[in-house]
Every structure is written in structure tokens, then in C-alpha cells.
Amino acid sequence: MALGQTIDSFDQFFTQIEDKGAVIALVQRQLQNTRNATRKKAERFLKKWG
């Protein structure tokens, strides 16, 4: 659940994040998350920013 909220936060502030590669890598790993909601948030984030 915390990772899903983290992805939401990254989405709001992504333009201000300096190390975007690290954020993208973390979110990509969440595509394998067992929580469906977190996986869906990762998919939406990567569609928008990845």
C-alpha cells in the first residue's frame, strides 16, 4: 500500500525530481507487485512518464 502512495506522490512531483531514472526503475519493479492496485498505479505512471 505504501508503494502505491509513493507512486502517486512521484506522479505529482515528477517534473521536479532530478534523478528520474531511479524513480522510473522503482516504478518498473512494481509491475511485478502482488497488489493489483499498486501494479495498476505503476502501469498508469509509466504510461504517462515512462
Helices and strands as residue ranges (DSSP letters): H 2-13, G 14-16, H 20-29, G 30-32, H 36-49
